[in-house]
Amino acid sequence: MTTTLVIGAHGTVGAELARLLAAQGQTVRRATSRTPTAADEVPLNLLTGVGLAAALDGADQAFLLAPPGHVNQHELLNPVVDQARACGVQKVVLMSAMGANADPAAPLRQAELHLEASGLAWNVVRPNWFMQNFHTYWLHGIVHQGLIQLPVGDAQGSFIDTRDIAASAAALLSGDGFVNRDFDLTGAEALDHRAVAALLSQATGRAIGYQDIPPEAMRAGLLGAGLPAPYVEFMLVILGFFKAGYAARITDAVATLTGRAPRSFAAYAQEHRAAWLV
């Protein structure tokens, strides 16, 4: 029986991935930075490395991503790759971000290249912006002001449902048909934020709009929410890439890996409509 370590197992992607792999009959180890409360959880702190060797010992494969809020992701991810090789892990699937491979100096690209050079069987998935951001990170403004407020102008994004990311990763962790390949994961359509607001309005019956705001306003809001300053600047940079049009590209990777089309934004909005009616 295959044993898979899932790092980020309590996040939106990792939780669904752990469920899918367990349903396939794999033995799933769910890494947690907190005190484990379930038999399938293992303690692991990526910031300090505590628990890393024990979490990987005896695992056949691993899924890893960097925790949010950190800019130099390679400093957290590269030691995991090195320890995986030392522990005899056979395959690692890394979740990066779409566009990370455009700059060899980008921390996530450094992590990708480190994995590719490790000698392990590998895959890299680079998802576009998550649909789920609209009922998590951007939820407060939608609920309390009826507005999506972002500094992205009229640019479009091929938003992806995190469950499609998880299904794609599960496919890669269930066979060797795509070994040593990378995939940019997107939804099936590119939408600007006015179109997103219209779909949320349709799903909820509320008047939800979109307001293009200056980066300075976004910076103040993120800092006010308690995000570290370096991560705030990182967020502004990638939002700038969105505004420049780099998030609009559409790929067929989800269909290639899972055998089905990715979920539409309209379907996501209908399914999660209660979140915006709080």
ZADO-1210 file (C-alpha; in nm, 4 decimals, padded with zeros to 6 digits):
<atoms>
<atom x="00.0000" y="00.0000" z="00.0000" code="MET" pos="1"/>
<atom x="00.1331" y="00.3444" z="-00.0956" code="THR" pos="2"/>
<atom x="00.2063" y="00.5867" z="00.1872" code="THR" pos="3"/>
<atom x="00.1804" y="00.9550" z="00.0973" code="THR" pos="4"/>
<atom x="00.2756" y="01.2503" z="00.3137" code="LEU" pos="5"/>
<atom x="00.0534" y="01.5518" z="00.2475" code="VAL" pos="6"/>
<atom x="00.2026" y="01.8806" z="00.3623" code="ILE" pos="7"/>
<atom x="-00.0620" y="02.1490" z="00.3959" code="GLY" pos="8"/>
<atom x="-00.3187" y="01.8792" z="00.4659" code="ALA" pos="9"/>
<atom x="-00.5528" y="02.1178" z="00.6471" code="HIS" pos="10"/>
<atom x="-00.5605" y="02.3780" z="00.3709" code="GLY" pos="11"/>
<atom x="-00.8116" y="02.4069" z="00.0896" code="THR" pos="12"/>
<atom x="-00.6034" y="02.1983" z="-00.1529" code="VAL" pos="13"/>
<atom x="-00.4392" y="01.9593" z="00.0915" code="GLY" pos="14"/>
<atom x="-00.7557" y="01.8596" z="00.2760" code="ALA" pos="15"/>
<atom x="-00.9281" y="01.7583" z="-00.0459" code="GLU" pos="16"/>
<atom x="-00.6152" y="01.5840" z="-00.1734" code="LEU" pos="17"/>
<atom x="-00.5860" y="01.3804" z="00.1473" code="ALA" pos="18"/>
<atom x="-00.9501" y="01.2781" z="00.1124" code="ARG" pos="19"/>
<atom x="-00.9065" y="01.1720" z="-00.2490" code="LEU" pos="20"/>
<atom x="-00.5923" y="00.9687" z="-00.1826" code="LEU" pos="21"/>
<atom x="-00.7496" y="00.7938" z="00.1167" code="ALA" pos="22"/>
<atom x="-01.0529" y="00.7083" z="-00.0967" code="ALA" pos="23"/>
<atom x="-00.8156" y="00.5425" z="-00.3427" code="GLN" pos="24"/>
<atom x="-00.6813" y="00.3219" z="-00.0649" code="GLY" pos="25"/>
<atom x="-00.3542" y="00.5023" z="-00.0018" code="GLN" pos="26"/>
<atom x="-00.2196" y="00.5469" z="00.3488" code="THR" pos="27"/>
<atom x="-00.2195" y="00.9217" z="00.4009" code="VAL" pos="28"/>
<atom x="-00.0049" y="01.1043" z="00.6537" code="ARG" pos="29"/>
<atom x="-00.1466" y="01.4513" z="00.7142" code="ARG" pos="30"/>
<atom x="00.1218" y="01.6917" z="00.8299" code="ALA" pos="31"/>
<atom x="00.0197" y="01.9466" z="01.0901" code="THR" pos="32"/>
<atom x="00.2103" y="02.2227" z="01.2660" code="SER" pos="33"/>
<atom x="-00.0193" y="02.1775" z="01.5667" code="ARG" pos="34"/>
<atom x="-00.0403" y="01.8952" z="01.8158" code="THR" pos="35"/>
<atom x="-00.1815" y="01.5952" z="01.6249" code="PRO" pos="36"/>
<atom x="-00.5372" y="01.5038" z="01.7202" code="THR" pos="37"/>
<atom x="-00.6008" y="01.2192" z="01.4732" code="ALA" pos="38"/>
<atom x="-00.4243" y="00.8903" z="01.4073" code="ALA" pos="39"/>
<atom x="-00.3250" y="00.9906" z="01.0526" code="ASP" pos="40"/>
<atom x="-00.1686" y="01.3234" z="01.1548" code="GLU" pos="41"/>
<atom x="00.2060" y="01.3747" z="01.1984" code="VAL" pos="42"/>
<atom x="00.3691" y="01.6818" z="01.3560" code="PRO" pos="43"/>
<atom x="00.5761" y="01.8942" z="01.1199" code="LEU" pos="44"/>
<atom x="00.6964" y="02.2519" z="01.1441" code="ASN" pos="45"/>
<atom x="00.8359" y="02.3667" z="00.8102" code="LEU" pos="46"/>
<atom x="00.9681" y="02.6885" z="00.9629" code="LEU" pos="47"/>
<atom x="01.2008" y="02.5038" z="01.1997" code="THR" pos="48"/>
<atom x="01.2285" y="02.1634" z="01.0324" code="GLY" pos="49"/>
<atom x="01.1142" y="01.9909" z="01.3511" code="VAL" pos="50"/>
<atom x="00.9425" y="01.6628" z="01.2669" code="GLY" pos="51"/>
<atom x="01.0526" y="01.6559" z="00.9038" code="LEU" pos="52"/>
<atom x="01.2598" y="01.3375" z="00.9098" code="ALA" pos="53"/>
<atom x="00.9997" y="01.1459" z="01.1084" code="ALA" pos="54"/>
<atom x="00.7173" y="01.2632" z="00.8808" code="ALA" pos="55"/>
<atom x="00.9003" y="01.1417" z="00.5694" code="LEU" pos="56"/>
<atom x="01.0456" y="00.8220" z="00.7118" code="ASP" pos="57"/>
<atom x="00.8798" y="00.5265" z="00.5370" code="GLY" pos="58"/>
<atom x="00.6743" y="00.7446" z="00.3030" code="ALA" pos="59"/>
<atom x="00.6664" y="00.6461" z="-00.0626" code="ASP" pos="60"/>
<atom x="00.5746" y="00.9901" z="-00.1938" code="GLN" pos="61"/>
<atom x="00.4953" y="01.3402" z="-00.0780" code="ALA" pos="62"/>
<atom x="00.2933" y="01.6453" z="-00.1730" code="PHE" pos="63"/>
<atom x="00.4355" y="01.9758" z="-00.0616" code="LEU" pos="64"/>
<atom x="00.3606" y="02.3441" z="-00.0741" code="LEU" pos="65"/>
<atom x="00.4852" y="02.6484" z="00.1102" code="ALA" pos="66"/>
<atom x="00.2679" y="02.7850" z="00.3910" code="PRO" pos="67"/>
<atom x="00.1159" y="03.1266" z="00.3166" code="PRO" pos="68"/>
<atom x="00.2704" y="03.4399" z="00.4561" code="GLY" pos="69"/>
<atom x="00.6304" y="03.3593" z="00.3600" code="HIS" pos="70"/>
<atom x="00.8238" y="03.5115" z="00.0733" code="VAL" pos="71"/>
<atom x="01.1385" y="03.2971" z="00.0449" code="ASN" pos="72"/>
<atom x="00.9503" y="02.9757" z="-00.0184" code="GLN" pos="73"/>
<atom x="01.2581" y="02.7864" z="-00.1385" code="HIS" pos="74"/>
<atom x="01.4123" y="02.8165" z="00.2067" code="GLU" pos="75"/>
<atom x="01.1208" y="02.6112" z="00.3422" code="LEU" pos="76"/>
<atom x="01.0745" y="02.3717" z="00.0499" code="LEU" pos="77"/>
<atom x="01.4296" y="02.2769" z="-00.0469" code="ASN" pos="78"/>
<atom x="01.5054" y="02.1053" z="00.2878" code="PRO" pos="79"/>
<atom x="01.1911" y="01.8938" z="00.2412" code="VAL" pos="80"/>
<atom x="01.3180" y="01.7749" z="-00.0968" code="VAL" pos="81"/>
<atom x="01.6600" y="01.6969" z="00.0488" code="ASP" pos="82"/>
<atom x="01.5106" y="01.5043" z="00.3400" code="GLN" pos="83"/>
<atom x="01.2770" y="01.3171" z="00.1075" code="ALA" pos="84"/>
<atom x="01.5730" y="01.1965" z="-00.0939" code="ARG" pos="85"/>
<atom x="01.7574" y="01.0963" z="00.2245" code="ALA" pos="86"/>
<atom x="01.4525" y="00.9003" z="00.3455" code="CYS" pos="87"/>
<atom x="01.4113" y="00.7062" z="00.0213" code="GLY" pos="88"/>
<atom x="01.0919" y="00.8792" z="-00.0909" code="VAL" pos="89"/>
<atom x="01.0237" y="00.7887" z="-00.4535" code="GLN" pos="90"/>
<atom x="00.8175" y="01.0826" z="-00.5817" code="LYS" pos="91"/>
<atom x="00.7446" y="01.4422" z="-00.4837" code="VAL" pos="92"/>
<atom x="00.4663" y="01.6599" z="-00.6219" code="VAL" pos="93"/>
<atom x="00.5222" y="02.0295" z="-00.5570" code="LEU" pos="94"/>
<atom x="00.2483" y="02.2896" z="-00.5753" code="MET" pos="95"/>
<atom x="00.3971" y="02.6152" z="-00.6994" code="SER" pos="96"/>
<atom x="00.2073" y="02.9011" z="-00.8675" code="ALA" pos="97"/>
<atom x="00.1334" y="02.9881" z="-01.2270" code="MET" pos="98"/>
<atom x="00.4017" y="03.2168" z="-01.3616" code="GLY" pos="99"/>
<atom x="00.6687" y="03.1138" z="-01.1111" code="ALA" pos="100"/>
<atom x="00.8818" y="02.9667" z="-01.3900" code="ASN" pos="101"/>
<atom x="00.9036" y="03.3047" z="-01.5667" code="ALA" pos="102"/>
<atom x="01.1887" y="03.4165" z="-01.3405" code="ASP" pos="103"/>
<atom x="01.4748" y="03.1800" z="-01.2477" code="PRO" pos="104"/>
<atom x="01.5468" y="03.3942" z="-00.9408" code="ALA" pos="105"/>
<atom x="01.1926" y="03.3696" z="-00.8029" code="ALA" pos="106"/>
<atom x="01.1872" y="03.1704" z="-00.4778" code="PRO" pos="107"/>
<atom x="00.9210" y="02.9278" z="-00.6014" code="LEU" pos="108"/>
<atom x="01.1145" y="02.8722" z="-00.9243" code="ARG" pos="109"/>
<atom x="01.4263" y="02.8000" z="-00.7197" code="GLN" pos="110"/>
<atom x="01.2260" y="02.5363" z="-00.5321" code="ALA" pos="111"/>
<atom x="01.1029" y="02.3876" z="-00.8602" code="GLU" pos="112"/>
<atom x="01.4555" y="02.3668" z="-01.0006" code="LEU" pos="113"/>
<atom x="01.5865" y="02.2142" z="-00.6787" code="HIS" pos="114"/>
<atom x="01.3244" y="01.9404" z="-00.7007" code="LEU" pos="115"/>
<atom x="01.3930" y="01.8775" z="-01.0684" code="GLU" pos="116"/>
<atom x="01.7651" y="01.8362" z="-00.9954" code="ALA" pos="117"/>
<atom x="01.7114" y="01.6117" z="-00.6924" code="SER" pos="118"/>
<atom x="01.7060" y="01.2777" z="-00.8705" code="GLY" pos="119"/>
<atom x="01.3574" y="01.2058" z="-00.7360" code="LEU" pos="120"/>
<atom x="01.0605" y="01.1402" z="-00.9603" code="ALA" pos="121"/>
<atom x="00.8779" y="01.4730" z="-00.9598" code="TRP" pos="122"/>
<atom x="00.5870" y="01.6784" z="-01.0772" code="ASN" pos="123"/>
<atom x="00.5183" y="02.0485" z="-01.0409" code="VAL" pos="124"/>
<atom x="00.1677" y="02.1923" z="-01.0542" code="VAL" pos="125"/>
<atom x="00.1270" y="02.5670" z="-01.0933" code="ARG" pos="126"/>
<atom x="-00.2328" y="02.6689" z="-01.0268" code="PRO" pos="127"/>
<atom x="-00.3766" y="03.0057" z="-01.1172" code="ASN" pos="128"/>
<atom x="-00.5615" y="03.2232" z="-00.8624" code="TRP" pos="129"/>
<atom x="-00.8081" y="03.0241" z="-00.6515" code="PHE" pos="130"/>
<atom x="-01.1837" y="03.0682" z="-00.6779" code="MET" pos="131"/>
<atom x="-01.1890" y="02.9980" z="-00.3043" code="GLN" pos="132"/>
<atom x="-01.0162" y="03.3322" z="-00.2389" code="ASN" pos="133"/>
<atom x="-01.3552" y="03.4963" z="-00.2823" code="PHE" pos="134"/>
<atom x="-01.4999" y="03.3262" z="00.0255" code="HIS" pos="135"/>
<atom x="-01.1790" y="03.3479" z="00.2299" code="THR" pos="136"/>
<atom x="-00.9282" y="03.6281" z="00.1681" code="TYR" pos="137"/>
<atom x="-01.1671" y="03.8645" z="-00.0125" code="TRP" pos="138"/>
<atom x="-01.4745" y="03.7685" z="00.1915" code="LEU" pos="139"/>
<atom x="-01.4830" y="04.0633" z="00.4329" code="HIS" pos="140"/>
<atom x="-01.5199" y="04.3303" z="00.1685" code="GLY" pos="141"/>
<atom x="-01.7841" y="04.1327" z="-00.0191" code="ILE" pos="142"/>
<atom x="-01.9952" y="04.0688" z="00.2917" code="VAL" pos="143"/>
<atom x="-01.9619" y="04.4081" z="00.4598" code="HIS" pos="144"/>
<atom x="-01.9286" y="04.6468" z="00.1636" code="GLN" pos="145"/>
<atom x="-02.0745" y="04.4485" z="-00.1206" code="GLY" pos="146"/>
<atom x="-01.7474" y="04.4986" z="-00.3092" code="LEU" pos="147"/>
<atom x="-01.4517" y="04.3080" z="-00.4431" code="ILE" pos="148"/>
<atom x="-01.1706" y="04.5606" z="-00.3976" code="GLN" pos="149"/>
<atom x="-00.8451" y="04.4798" z="-00.5767" code="LEU" pos="150"/>
<atom x="-00.5790" y="04.6740" z="-00.7715" code="PRO" pos="151"/>
<atom x="-00.6146" y="04.4721" z="-01.0912" code="VAL" pos="152"/>
<atom x="-00.8047" y="04.6962" z="-01.3321" code="GLY" pos="153"/>
<atom x="-01.0020" y="04.5168" z="-01.6017" code="ASP" pos="154"/>
<atom x="-00.7613" y="04.2237" z="-01.6331" code="ALA" pos="155"/>
<atom x="-00.8959" y="03.8707" z="-01.6563" code="GLN" pos="156"/>
<atom x="-00.8012" y="03.5565" z="-01.4663" code="GLY" pos="157"/>
<atom x="-00.8715" y="03.1911" z="-01.5400" code="SER" pos="158"/>
<atom x="-00.9629" y="03.1215" z="-01.1765" code="PHE" pos="159"/>
<atom x="-00.9452" y="02.7588" z="-01.0642" code="ILE" pos="160"/>
<atom x="-01.1397" y="02.5684" z="-00.7999" code="ASP" pos="161"/>
<atom x="-00.9022" y="02.4237" z="-00.5406" code="THR" pos="162"/>
<atom x="-01.0791" y="02.0882" z="-00.5714" code="ARG" pos="163"/>
<atom x="-00.9588" y="02.0692" z="-00.9301" code="ASP" pos="164"/>
<atom x="-00.6045" y="02.1342" z="-00.8110" code="ILE" pos="165"/>
<atom x="-00.6404" y="01.8523" z="-00.5583" code="ALA" pos="166"/>
<atom x="-00.7839" y="01.6156" z="-00.8203" code="ALA" pos="167"/>
<atom x="-00.4940" y="01.6945" z="-01.0530" code="SER" pos="168"/>
<atom x="-00.2392" y="01.6304" z="-00.7789" code="ALA" pos="169"/>
<atom x="-00.4179" y="01.3073" z="-00.6837" code="ALA" pos="170"/>
<atom x="-00.3872" y="01.1873" z="-01.0418" code="ALA" pos="171"/>
<atom x="-00.0130" y="01.2533" z="-01.0351" code="LEU" pos="172"/>
<atom x="00.0216" y="01.0693" z="-00.7033" code="LEU" pos="173"/>
<atom x="-00.1713" y="00.7685" z="-00.8321" code="SER" pos="174"/>
<atom x="00.0494" y="00.6617" z="-01.1217" code="GLY" pos="175"/>
<atom x="00.3604" y="00.7327" z="-01.3244" code="ASP" pos="176"/>
<atom x="00.2040" y="00.8323" z="-01.6548" code="GLY" pos="177"/>
<atom x="00.3163" y="01.1952" z="-01.6215" code="PHE" pos="178"/>
<atom x="00.6415" y="01.1597" z="-01.4281" code="VAL" pos="179"/>
<atom x="00.8905" y="01.4490" z="-01.4415" code="ASN" pos="180"/>
<atom x="00.6471" y="01.6945" z="-01.5993" code="ARG" pos="181"/>
<atom x="00.5036" y="02.0280" z="-01.4931" code="ASP" pos="182"/>
<atom x="00.1494" y="02.1532" z="-01.5419" code="PHE" pos="183"/>
<atom x="-00.0052" y="02.4997" z="-01.5315" code="ASP" pos="184"/>
<atom x="-00.3552" y="02.4516" z="-01.3894" code="LEU" pos="185"/>
<atom x="-00.6375" y="02.6894" z="-01.4799" code="THR" pos="186"/>
<atom x="-01.0113" y="02.7061" z="-01.5011" code="GLY" pos="187"/>
<atom x="-01.1873" y="02.6780" z="-01.8347" code="ALA" pos="188"/>
<atom x="-01.2700" y="03.0485" z="-01.8732" code="GLU" pos="189"/>
<atom x="-01.1049" y="03.3843" z="-01.8122" code="ALA" pos="190"/>
<atom x="-01.3119" y="03.6418" z="-01.6223" code="LEU" pos="191"/>
<atom x="-01.2497" y="03.9954" z="-01.5065" code="ASP" pos="192"/>
<atom x="-01.3622" y="04.0918" z="-01.1585" code="HIS" pos="193"/>
<atom x="-01.6751" y="04.2674" z="-01.2805" code="ARG" pos="194"/>
<atom x="-01.7857" y="03.9384" z="-01.4356" code="ALA" pos="195"/>
<atom x="-01.6977" y="03.7620" z="-01.1093" code="VAL" pos="196"/>
<atom x="-01.9052" y="04.0147" z="-00.9124" code="ALA" pos="197"/>
<atom x="-02.1973" y="03.9603" z="-01.1495" code="ALA" pos="198"/>
<atom x="-02.1819" y="03.5835" z="-01.0958" code="LEU" pos="199"/>
<atom x="-02.1696" y="03.6303" z="-00.7183" code="LEU" pos="200"/>
<atom x="-02.4666" y="03.8672" z="-00.7410" code="SER" pos="201"/>
<atom x="-02.6600" y="03.6154" z="-00.9468" code="GLN" pos="202"/>
<atom x="-02.5846" y="03.3344" z="-00.7024" code="ALA" pos="203"/>
<atom x="-02.6719" y="03.5308" z="-00.3892" code="THR" pos="204"/>
<atom x="-02.9396" y="03.7755" z="-00.4999" code="GLY" pos="205"/>
<atom x="-02.7239" y="04.0519" z="-00.3510" code="ARG" pos="206"/>
<atom x="-02.5810" y="04.3503" z="-00.5347" code="ALA" pos="207"/>
<atom x="-02.2083" y="04.2759" z="-00.5370" code="ILE" pos="208"/>
<atom x="-01.9743" y="04.5002" z="-00.7337" code="GLY" pos="209"/>
<atom x="-01.6076" y="04.5432" z="-00.8132" code="TYR" pos="210"/>
<atom x="-01.3889" y="04.8436" z="-00.7337" code="GLN" pos="211"/>
<atom x="-01.0432" y="04.8880" z="-00.8792" code="ASP" pos="212"/>
<atom x="-00.8315" y="05.0353" z="-00.6002" code="ILE" pos="213"/>
<atom x="-00.4768" y="05.1759" z="-00.6006" code="PRO" pos="214"/>
<atom x="-00.1962" y="04.9488" z="-00.4770" code="PRO" pos="215"/>
<atom x="-00.1429" y="05.1864" z="-00.1835" code="GLU" pos="216"/>
<atom x="-00.4941" y="05.1160" z="-00.0567" code="ALA" pos="217"/>
<atom x="-00.4355" y="04.7420" z="-00.0915" code="MET" pos="218"/>
<atom x="-00.1077" y="04.7739" z="00.0967" code="ARG" pos="219"/>
<atom x="-00.2733" y="04.9595" z="00.3836" code="ALA" pos="220"/>
<atom x="-00.5513" y="04.7018" z="00.4049" code="GLY" pos="221"/>
<atom x="-00.3170" y="04.4038" z="00.4092" code="LEU" pos="222"/>
<atom x="-00.0864" y="04.5600" z="00.6660" code="LEU" pos="223"/>
<atom x="-00.3900" y="04.6480" z="00.8752" code="GLY" pos="224"/>
<atom x="-00.4956" y="04.2847" z="00.8638" code="ALA" pos="225"/>
<atom x="-00.1630" y="04.1895" z="01.0210" code="GLY" pos="226"/>
<atom x="00.0220" y="04.0446" z="00.7232" code="LEU" pos="227"/>
<atom x="00.4024" y="04.0749" z="00.7378" code="PRO" pos="228"/>
<atom x="00.5353" y="04.3650" z="00.5311" code="ALA" pos="229"/>
<atom x="00.7539" y="04.1495" z="00.2996" code="PRO" pos="230"/>
<atom x="00.4551" y="03.9286" z="00.2192" code="TYR" pos="231"/>
<atom x="00.2376" y="04.2329" z="00.1551" code="VAL" pos="232"/>
<atom x="00.4899" y="04.3550" z="-00.1033" code="GLU" pos="233"/>
<atom x="00.4956" y="04.0078" z="-00.2589" code="PHE" pos="234"/>
<atom x="00.1159" y="04.0140" z="-00.2852" code="MET" pos="235"/>
<atom x="00.1273" y="04.3535" z="-00.4560" code="LEU" pos="236"/>
<atom x="00.3800" y="04.2237" z="-00.7070" code="VAL" pos="237"/>
<atom x="00.1701" y="03.9226" z="-00.8056" code="ILE" pos="238"/>
<atom x="-00.1454" y="04.1346" z="-00.8191" code="LEU" pos="239"/>
<atom x="00.0496" y="04.3589" z="-01.0531" code="GLY" pos="240"/>
<atom x="00.1192" y="04.0563" z="-01.2735" code="PHE" pos="241"/>
<atom x="-00.2545" y="03.9861" z="-01.2724" code="PHE" pos="242"/>
<atom x="-00.3263" y="04.3437" z="-01.3817" code="LYS" pos="243"/>
<atom x="-00.0695" y="04.3071" z="-01.6598" code="ALA" pos="244"/>
<atom x="-00.2680" y="04.0146" z="-01.8027" code="GLY" pos="245"/>
<atom x="-00.0538" y="03.7201" z="-01.7023" code="TYR" pos="246"/>
<atom x="-00.3399" y="03.5371" z="-01.5258" code="ALA" pos="247"/>
<atom x="-00.5686" y="03.5202" z="-01.8289" code="ALA" pos="248"/>
<atom x="-00.4114" y="03.2189" z="-01.9990" code="ARG" pos="249"/>
<atom x="-00.6195" y="02.8991" z="-02.0185" code="ILE" pos="250"/>
<atom x="-00.4716" y="02.5490" z="-02.0302" code="THR" pos="251"/>
<atom x="-00.6193" y="02.2001" z="-02.0692" code="ASP" pos="252"/>
<atom x="-00.4069" y="02.0540" z="-01.7902" code="ALA" pos="253"/>
<atom x="-00.6956" y="01.9736" z="-01.5533" code="VAL" pos="254"/>
<atom x="-00.8752" y="01.7788" z="-01.8245" code="ALA" pos="255"/>
<atom x="-00.5504" y="01.6047" z="-01.9245" code="THR" pos="256"/>
<atom x="-00.4847" y="01.4889" z="-01.5690" code="LEU" pos="257"/>
<atom x="-00.8356" y="01.4192" z="-01.4415" code="THR" pos="258"/>
<atom x="-01.0286" y="01.3310" z="-01.7565" code="GLY" pos="259"/>
<atom x="-01.2898" y="01.6018" z="-01.6985" code="ARG" pos="260"/>
<atom x="-01.3284" y="01.9739" z="-01.7461" code="ALA" pos="261"/>
<atom x="-01.2537" y="02.2062" z="-01.4537" code="PRO" pos="262"/>
<atom x="-01.5434" y="02.3502" z="-01.2546" code="ARG" pos="263"/>
<atom x="-01.6920" y="02.6781" z="-01.3751" code="SER" pos="264"/>
<atom x="-01.6978" y="02.9921" z="-01.1645" code="PHE" pos="265"/>
<atom x="-02.0783" y="02.9968" z="-01.1847" code="ALA" pos="266"/>
<atom x="-02.0918" y="02.6479" z="-01.0318" code="ALA" pos="267"/>
<atom x="-01.8493" y="02.7507" z="-00.7573" code="TYR" pos="268"/>
<atom x="-02.0574" y="03.0613" z="-00.6800" code="ALA" pos="269"/>
<atom x="-02.3819" y="02.8652" z="-00.6542" code="GLN" pos="270"/>
<atom x="-02.2263" y="02.6024" z="-00.4307" code="GLU" pos="271"/>
<atom x="-02.0753" y="02.8542" z="-00.1884" code="HIS" pos="272"/>
<atom x="-02.3475" y="03.1187" z="-00.1997" code="ARG" pos="273"/>
<atom x="-02.4148" y="03.0951" z="00.1741" code="ALA" pos="274"/>
<atom x="-02.0668" y="03.2336" z="00.2488" code="ALA" pos="275"/>
<atom x="-02.1594" y="03.5758" z="00.1042" code="TRP" pos="276"/>
<atom x="-02.4977" y="03.5898" z="00.2778" code="LEU" pos="277"/>
<atom x="-02.3551" y="03.6084" z="00.6295" code="VAL" pos="278"/>
</atoms>
